[in-house]
């Protein structure tokens, strides 16, 4: 699930940069899209880690 959301984030942010923000630089779109995808991956990992810790404390 984590990898799927990361893979979906990349093209969505690319389209947002291209059409809504009107960024013409391919390098800028690449960096922004990759940063967003990595951020999503890290945030989901942190959330899953906290969830596992809280479930471990209940046992």
N, C-alpha and C positions, 0 to 999 in steps of 0.2 A: 504494500500500500504506500509506504514511504517513497519508494522509487517511482511509482506511478505518478504520484502527485508532483514529484520533482520534474519528471519528464513532461507533464502537462503544463507546469508553470512556465517553463522556458519559452514555448511558442506563444503562449498568451501574453507574456510580458513583451516579447518581440513585437507582436502586433500592436500592443498598446503604445510602445515607443515609436513605431513606424507611423501609425495612423492618428492616434490621439495627441501624442506629444510632438509629432512632426520632426523626429530626430532623423536626420539624413545620413549621419555617419554610421557605417556598418560596424566599426570597432566599438563605438559607444553603445549601440544596441546590443552587441555581443556581450560586452562587459556588464551592462545593466541586467540583461537576461540571465546570464550565468550567476551573477551575484544573487539575484532573486531566487533562482532555483536552489542554490546552495543554502541560502537562508531558510527556505522552506524545509529542506532536508534536515538541517540542524535543529530547527524549532520542533519538528515532529519527533526527532530523536530525543530531545530534552523532555518533551511531554511524555513520551513512552517510558523514559527512564524514571520520571517522577511517579508515573502510574504504577510501575513495577515495584518501586520502593514502598509505596503506600499499600499495595497488595501484600507485600512481604511482611509488613508490620502487623497486619491483621492476623496472620497465621500464628 
